[in-house]
Amino acid sequence: MSIVVVLGATGTIGLTIVRDLVESGVEVIAADLDGDKLKELKEINPNKIDIKELDITDKSTTVELLKKGKVCVNATNYVFNINVMKAAAEAGVSVLDLGGLYTRTNEQLKLDQEMKDADILSITGMGSDPGTSNVFSRYGVEELDQAEEIHIRYGSSTTGITFSFAIDTYIGEFLQDAVAVKDGEVVSIPPLGDEEDTQFHGKVGMQKTYSIIHSELATLPKSFPDVKRITYKDTWDASTIDKLESLKALGLLDENPLTIRGEEVIPRRQTVSLVQAALAQKETPVWGTDALLVEVKGRKNGNKASVKLELLTEYQSDWEASPTQYATAIPASIVAQMILNGEISGKGVKPAEQCVDPYKYIEHLKEKNVELEITYSETR
C-alpha cells in the first residue's frame, strides 16, 4: 500500500501537498471538513484522489481513515498535532506535520515512547521552516569538522499582502517570547527582538529580520549540543507589526472569553475568523521571491569555515500557490514519498534533522521548481 492521507487537504498548504503527491504518481486520500472544496479538489485527478469529509477531533473516524494509508501528512493547524499523532499511533501509520510553534513541538517530543510502542515514526515540523531549515542545518554540521553556530533566516520580497501564512500562527509568533541559544545556553528574547539587517539573494535583497518563536529551537540544541549559538529570524513587514499592535491594544488577541449578547466568545478566535474572511476578498498580491537562508559556521581543516544554503521559491501560477505555500508544501510531499520509498526509517518522535538524510533530500528538492545555492567558505 502506497497511499498518503493528507489532513487539512483543502487549505492552501494541504492543497499544494496533494497536487505535488499526485503529480509524483502517489495515490492520495484528501480529508477535510469542507466537503464542497473536497469535491473541487478531486477534480484535479479523479483517478489518484479519494476524498473524505472529516472532523479530526472525532478520533475513531480519523483512526479508521488513517488505516487506509501508509503515511499521514498533517496539514491542519498545529493545535491538532497531538490529536493526529495519537490517531496515527492507533492506526499504525507514520505521520509528519508542518511544525508546532516550539511549545507544541516540545509536547510532541514527550510522546516518543508512545510512538515507538506503536511502531511508527512521527516527524515534527517538515515544512519549510521548520523542516527544510532543520535538514539544511544538519547538512552544514556534517560538512564541517566542528560546527559552532547555526543561523536560520527567512525573507520575502512579496508586497501587497499583510499575512502571507496562517493568521493564527502570526499571532502566536507575535505574542510569545522567542528562543535562541547563546554561549551554549537556551535564552528567551522578547518577540520581534534582536532586530538585524539580513542580506539575502539579490532577488530578495536586504531585509529587516526579527527573532520569533520557532520550532527549530525546540530540537536543534538537543540534536547538536556542541553548537554554542543557534538563532532564527524572520522578515516581518512594518505594517503587519503595526496592525497586530493595534489588535493587541484593543484586546482582540486575548484568549480570555468575553460575554456578548449572552454568549461567550474568545476574542482571538473571532479576530482570526474575521481576518481570514477579509483577506479572502483582497486583491491578489504582487508576488515576489521567498528565501530560506541557513548558515552554519565553525571549523574545517583547522580553519574558520562556513556553509551557507539559500533556497529560493517563486509564485507557482499553474497551482496558484504563493512562494511561502510552495516552500512549505513541497518538503512535506518529498518526505512522505521518502518514507514510502524506504529512504527514511526509525521509530518514535523525531525532528527532521535526526531522520532525513540531507544529501538525499537535497537531490529530491532540486527536482522541484526551486533554486538552491550552496556556498562553502574557508579562511586559511
N, C-alpha and C positions, 0 to 999 in steps of 0.2 A: 504494500500500500504506500503510495507516494502523494497522498492528499495533504494539503496545507489548509488549516482552518484559520481564517482571518476574522478576528473580532473587531468591531468598530469599522466595518468594511466600507461604509458609505461616507465616512469622514474624509477630509482632504488627504490625510496621510494614508488611511486604510485603502482608499480608492486607488492610489498610486501603487501601493504594495500589491494589490490584486492585479493591476494591469501588468506590472513587471513579472510577476509569477506566471501569469497566463502566457505572456509573450515568450517566456523562457520554457514553455511546454509543460508547466506544472498544473495539475488539477486543483481547483480551489473550492472550498465551501465558504461563502461570504455570509457573515452573520451580523445583524444589527437590529436596532429597534424599529427603524424606519422601513416598513415593508414596501412602500411605493418607490423609494430610492433603490432598494434592493432589486426590484424588477427592472429598473433602468440599468442598473449595473450588470445584470445578467445578459443584457443585450450586447455587451461588449464582446462576449464569446460564449454563446449558449452551450456549446459542447464542452467547455472547460470549467464553467462556473455553475455551481449549485448555490442556492440561496436559502437562508433560514432566518426568519424573524425571531429575535431572541432578546430576552431580558437577562443579562448576565448575573443579576442578583438572584435569579432562580437557579440555584446550584444544581439540582438534579437534572434539569433540562440541559444545562450547559455541559455537564459531565457526559450525558448521552450523546450530545453533538460532538464533543471533542474525541470521543471514542472512534469516530469515523475517520479521523485524520492521523497522521504520523507526527506532525508538528503543528503547534498553535502559535500564531503571531497575534499578540495582544496589542491592538492599536487604539484601545479605548483610553479614557482619562486615567492618569496614574493612580487615582484614588481606588481604582478597582484591581490594581496589580495583584494584591494578595488574594482577593476572591478568585481571580483567574488561576493563580498558581495552585491553590488548593483544589480547584476543579480539575486542573490538569494532572495533579498527583493522583486523584481518584480515578481518572480516566487512563492513566499510564501513558501520557503523551507529553513529549518535551515541549517547552514553551519559551518564548522570548518576548520582551516588551520594549518600550521606547524610552524608559527612564522613570525614576521615582522621586525626582526633585530632592535628592540627598536623604531626607528624613525617611521617606517611604522605602528607599533603597536599603537603608540600614535595617529596617524592619524585615525586608525580604531576605536579607542575608542570614537572619536568625532561623530561617526555615530550611537551612542547608540539610540537616539530618532528615527532616521530613521528606524532602525531595529525594535524597539518597535511598530512604526506605521504600519510596515509590518507584525507584529505579528509573528516574527521569532526570533530564538536565533542564535547569531553568536559568536562562541568561538574562541578567538585569541590564537594561539600557543598551539596546542595539539599534539605535537610530544614527543620527549624525554625531551629536554631542549631547549625551554620552553615546558611545558606540564606536563610530569611526575614530573619534578622538582617542579612545582607550586603546584601540588596535594600533594606531599611529604611535602612541606613546610607547607601547611595547616594542615596536619596530625600532624606534630611536634608541631605546635602552639596549636592545640586542646588538645594535650597530656599534656601540661604544664599548670600551673596556670598562669604564666606570661612568655611570650616569649620576649627575649631581643635581640637575634641575629639569623640571618638565613645565612648559608654559603652553597653555591652550588658549587660543583667541578665535572669536567668530566675528566676521564683519560682513556688511552688505552695502551695495550701492543703490539698492531699490529706493525709490522715492514715491510719495503719494499714498502711503499706507501707514497707519498708526500701529497696528498689531499684526505682525506677519505670521504668528502662530497662535495657539490656544490662549485666549484672553485670561483664562483662569491660571494658566502656568505663568503668564506675565505677572499677574497679581501676586502669586506665591513668591516669585523671584524679587518682586519689588518690596515685599513686606518683611522677608526673613533675612537674617544676617547671612552673609556669605562665609565661606570657609576656605582657608588656604593652609599650606604647610610652609612655615618659615623657620629656618635653622633647625629643621627636623621635628618641629612641634606643630600640632594642629591648632590653628588660631581662628578666632571669629573676626569678621570685618563687617562694619555696617553696610547694609545693602547699597549697591551702587557706589561703594567706596573705592579707594585706591585708583582713582581715575588716571588714565595714561593715554598718550597718543601711540597708536599701533600702525606701523606701515605694512599694509597688505600688498598683494599683487597689484600691478598697475590698473587693472580693471576695477579695482575697489578703492585703492589709494589709501591715504592717511585717514584713520578713523579714531574717534574717542572711544575707549573701551573701559568697562567698569566691572568690578568684582560682583558677581551674583552667585547665589547658592546654586550648586550644580552637582549631579550625581557622581561625576568623576572623582570628586574629593572624598566620597564615601569608600572608594575601593582602591584607587591608585596608591595611597600611602601604605595600605596593607600589602598590596602586590609588589611594591618596590620600596621596602622600608629603608633602604640606604640612600634614597633620593631625599635631599635635605630641603628642597624648595619646589613646591608644586602650586601653580596658580591657574585660575580660569577667569577669563574676562570676555565680555560680550559688548557689541556695539548697540547702544540704545539712542534712538533719536530724541533730541531735546523736547520735542513736542509730546512725545509719548510720556516722558517723565513728568512734564507739566500736567498732563491730563490725569495721570494716576495720583499725583499730589493733590489735585482738586477733589477727586473722588474720595481719597482718604480723609481729607479735611472735612468733607460733608458727612462722613460716617458711612459712605456707601460701599466700603470694603470690609466693614465689620462682619463678624460671624455670629455675634450675639443677636438672637431673634428680636424683632420688633412686632408689636401688635397693631395692625392696620385694619380698620373696619371689622374688628372682632377676630381677625385671622393672624396667626403668627407667620412672619416672613423673615428670611435671612437676607440682609442687605446685599452681601457679596453674591449670593446666588442670583438675586434679581438683577444686579448690575451685569453679571456675566451674560445672562439671557438677553437683556436689552441691548448690550453692546454687540453681541453676536448677530442679532436681528438687524441692527442698524448697519453693521459692516456689510451684511449681505446685500444691502441696497446701494452701496457705494459703487462708484465707477471703478473699472479695472485700473490698478496702479501702474505706474511706469516701472516695469521690472528691470532690475539691474543684475548684478552678479553677486553671488554669495561666496565667501571664502572661509574655509576652516583651516586655521594655521596651528600646527603643533611643532614646537621646537624643544628638542632635548639637548641639554648641554652637559658636558663632562670632560672625560679624558680618553685619548686614544694614542697608543704608542708612546705614552708618557707626555703627550702634548695636550693642550686645551683643544677641545673639538666640539662640534655641534652638528646635529642632524635636523633639518627643517623639512617638513612635509606640508604642502599647501594644496588643498582641494578646492577647485572652482566649479560651481554649478550655475546654470542659466535657466531661464524660463523654458518649460517644455510645452511648446504650443500645441503639439498633437494631443497631449494629455491634459492641457490646461492646468499644469502643475507649476506652482511657483518654485523658485530656486530652493527655498527652505523646505518645501514639501518634498521635492525630488531628493534633496540631500538627506532627508530623514527617512524616506521610504525605501530607497534603494538598498541601504545596508541591511535592513530587516529582511528584504527579499533574498539578498545574497546569502545571508547566514542561515535562513530557513532552508535554502537549497543545499548549502554545505552540510547541514545536518542530514538532509535526505540522502545525500551522496556519500555519507560516511566520512566526510572530511573534518568533522567535529565530533569528539567523543567526550566521555566524562559524565558524571552524575552529581547531583546536588545543585546548589545555587552558586553560580559563577559569574563574575563580570567578564566582559568581552576580552580584556587583556590576559585573562587566565586560560581561556579555552579556544580562542580564534587564532589560528596561525596567521601572523601578519603578512607573510610573503604570499601565501595562497590567496588571502583576502584581497590584497592589492592587485593581484593578477585578475581576479574577478571584477574588481572595481574598475579597472582600466577598460573593460569591455562595455561599460555603461557610457552614457553621454555626459562625461565629466572630463575635466582637465586635472592632472596631478603633476605637481612639480616637487621633486625631491632634491634637496641641496645638502651636500656634505662639506664641511669646512674644518680645517685643522691648522692651528697656529704652531709652527715649529720654533 
